[in-house]
Amino acid sequence: MSDRSWLFVPGDSERKLAKAAASGADVLILDLEDAVAPDQKAAARVRVREHLMAHAAARTSRLWVRINPLDTPLALDDLAAVVPGRPDGILQPKTRSVDDVRQLGYYLDAFERAAGLSGGGIGILPVATETPQAMFSLGDFVRAGARLQGLTWGAEDLSATVGATGNKQADGQWTAPYQMARGLCVFAASAAGVPAIDTLFADFRDDAGLRTACAEARRDGFSGKIAIHPDQVTAINECFMPSAAEVTHAERVVRMFRDNPGVAALSVDGAMIDIPHLRQAEKILARTGRR
């Protein structure tokens, strides 16, 4: 299933929930954390649950929920409210290690049983780099279990925690510590066999900048990107789909290996290709629904 665009939607805004439904995003993240003021948390839970229930039968986008951090008393209240609405997944913020993901899985087991749902149906997407502790255990997500459906990363909470005065260079590129966090997220996701989802691009009016960021993310191994405004969805969806030229080349690579069984390296247009190129071609075709 496609995972290109992940659009944050404040859980306390009925208007924004309605608008987001028509955005074309692959995934809507109904937010109960940073986008909701403390005195609106309870009301937001009710609204998110009602939205989930209202779209239980037919969903044009997958519906995920960002809960509050697991080490706060808000998290269990969030889960109790939204699990009966059968969200497709939970975005887990401030993840400290794979142990947090596994703990969330245990909570989901209990809440699913209480709601009469089949076990294991709700996925988990951790924000894997928001705490300093997490940076030393990213490779452990291979032990997260079947609920893990991806990894994403973020720099704002991490830079605030360590006391950084900024996380971007003058040209807009990430500074070295956050480039490292970004890269480790890609490798951790690949090791765990799940997609890597790139963090948000803050200026939703800068379409050219967003498209550049998407191109860089896809180049580096991310399969999708978080959006903070519906206007970003089209660019993200377009950028994370292979071009016609890429598809044509991938089909040719796959066909050549298929026509030459037992051969580990071939020449295409004067360049040598081998098994890693075949795997990349297969991934491109899988992205478009082809094999």
N, C-alpha and C positions, 0 to 999 in steps of 0.2 A: 504494500500500500504506500502511496506517495507521502513523502514527509518533507516537502520543500519549504513551505511557509507555515510558521507557527505564530499566530497573531495573539498578542496579549489583549484581553478585554477586561476592564474593571468590573468586578462582580457585583458592585452596588449600583450600576447604571443600567436601567432597563433600556434606555435609548441606545446606548453603545452596544449592548448585547444584540439588539434588533439590527443595528447597522452592520455589525460584524458578520451576522449570518449571511449577508449578501456580498461579502467581500471576496469570495472565491478562495479563501485560505484553506489549505489542506487540513490544518488543525487550529482550533480556537482554544486558547488557554484562558479559562474563566478564572480571574485572579482574586484570591482572598487575602493576599499578602500585601505587598508594597503599594498597590494601587488603591487600597481601601483604608480609610482613616480608622483609628482604634474604636471610635464610638459607632462606627458603621459595620463592624465585623459581623455582628449577629444578623443584621438585616441582609447583608450581602450573602451570608450562608443560605438564608431562606430563598433569596432571589435566584441564586445559582442552582439550588436544588429544583426550584420550579422550572427553570429553563431546561435543565436536564430531563425532567419528567415530560415537559411539553414536546421535547424532541427525541423521545425514547424510540419511537417507531421508525422514523426516517430522518437521517442526519446527512446533510450535504457536506458538512465538515465533521471531522472527529472532534469530540468535545473532551478536553482535558481540564483539570483544575489545579491551579497552584495553591497549595495549602500554606499555612504558616510553618515556620521551622519546627522540626520534631522536638527540639529541646524546650519548647514553650508550651504552656497549657492550652494554647489555641488550636494546636494541631489535631488533637483528638476530637475537639468540638467540630472542627472542619470536616473531618472524616465521617463522624456520626451523621452530619447533615447531608453530605453529598453522595456517599456510597449508595444509599437507596436509589438515587437517580441514575445509577450505573454509568458513571463517566468512563470514557475509554482509557483514561490514564490519569496519574497524579504527577504533576511537576513538583519535585522535591527541592526546596531551596536550602541554602546553607548546609549542604551535606558535608559531614566531617570525614566520613570513610564509608566503605562498603557496609559496615555494621549498621549505619543509619538506614541504608536501603533495605537491608534484611529485616531490621526492626519494623520499618514501614510495611514490609510485606506481611509480617506477622499480624500487624494491626488490620491490614486489608483482609487477611484470611478471616479474622473474627467478625469484622463488620459485614463482609459478604455473607457469611453464614447467618448472621442476625437478620440480614435483609432478604434472605431466601434466594440469593444469587449463586450461580455456579462459581466455584473457587478458581482463582487465578485469572479471571477475565479482565481485571483492571491492571494496566501496565504502569511502569514507573520510569520517569525521566529525571535523573538527578542533575542539579546544577553542580558540577563536579569540582569547581575551583573557587568557590566563594569564601572558603575558610583556609587559613594557613595550614591547619592539620591535614586537610584533604590533599594538599600538594605532594605530600610524602606517601600517599597510598593510592594514587590513581590506578596503578597496575592491578590493584586488588579487585576491581570491578568485574573481573572474570569470574569471581565467586558470588556475584550478586543474585543469581538465580533467574528463573524463566520470566519473571515479571519485568526485568530490565529491557527497555525498548529503545534506548539511546542514551547518549550523554551530551550535555551542553555545558557551556562555560560562561563565566561572567567575571568582569574586572572591577566593577564599582565597589562591591562589598569587600573584596579582597584588598584593594588599595586603601580603602578607608580603615580596615582593621590593622594593617601594618603601618599606618600613619604616612602614606605617600602623599606628596603634594599634587600629584597628577599621575596619569597612566598613559598619556599620549604625547608623542613628540610634536614639534611645531608643524610638521607636514601631515599630521593626523594619524601616523602609524603608531602602533602600540610600542611602548618602551620595553626594554629587554625582559623584565620580570613577567610582563603580561603576554609577550610573544611566547615565552616559555610555557605559561599556563595554557595558552591557546594550542600550542603544538602538542603538549602532553594530553590534552583532551582528545585530539585526533587519534593519537596512538593508543590511548586507553580504550577508546570506543572500538577501534579496529581489533585490538586484542580480545575484547569481550564479544566481538561479532555483532555489534549493533551500530546504527548510524551515529555520526557526529553532527550535531546541530550548532551552527555558529551563533554567536551572541548578537545582540541587536545593533543596529546602526541608528544613532540617536536623532540625526537631523532628517525628519521625515519629508522635508521639502526638497532635499537634495537628491533628486533621482539619479543624476549622473554619479554622484559619490556612492550611493547605494549600489548601483550596478557594478562599479569598480570593486567595492567590498565583496559583493557576491561572487564576482569572477575570481578574485583572489582566494576566497573561501573554497569554492569548488575546485580550483587548481590544487589546493593544499589537502583536499580529501574530505571536506565537509559535504554533506548531502542536502542540507537545508539551512535556513536561517530564521531567527526570531524577528518578528515585526512588532512595532509598537503603534502602528497606525494603519488603517485599512488601505491608505494610498500606497503603501509599500508592497502590498501583496502581489500585484501584477508583475513588478520588476523581479521580485524574488522567484516567483513561479517560472518566469521566462528564463532567468539566468541559470537556474538549476536543472534545466532540461538540456540534454545534449543537442547540439546543432545538427542540421541535416548532413553536413560534411562529416561530422564525428560519427554519426550513425552509419553512413555509407562506408567509411573507413573501417569501422568495427565489424560490419557485416563481411567485408572483404577479408579481414584478418581471420575471423572465425571460419569462413568458408575455406580459406587456404589451409588452415590446420586440419580441417575436416577432410579435405581432399588429399592430404599428405599424412596419413596416420603413422605414428611412430617417429615422426620428425620433430626435433626439439627447437630448431631454429630455421627461419626462412628469410628470404629477401623480398622486401616490398618497396618499390620505387627507389631502389638503391640503398635502402637502409635495412639493417638486420633487425628482425623481431624474434622474440623467443616467448617462453611460457608466461612470464609476467605481462607481456603485451596481450597475450590471449586472454588472460584473466581480466585485464582492464577492459578489453573489448566486450567480453561477456557481461561485465558490470554495466557498461554503457547500454547494451541492448536490453538488459533486464530493467534498466531505468525507464526505458520507453515501452516496456511490456512485450519486447521481442526476445527471442532466444537464438 
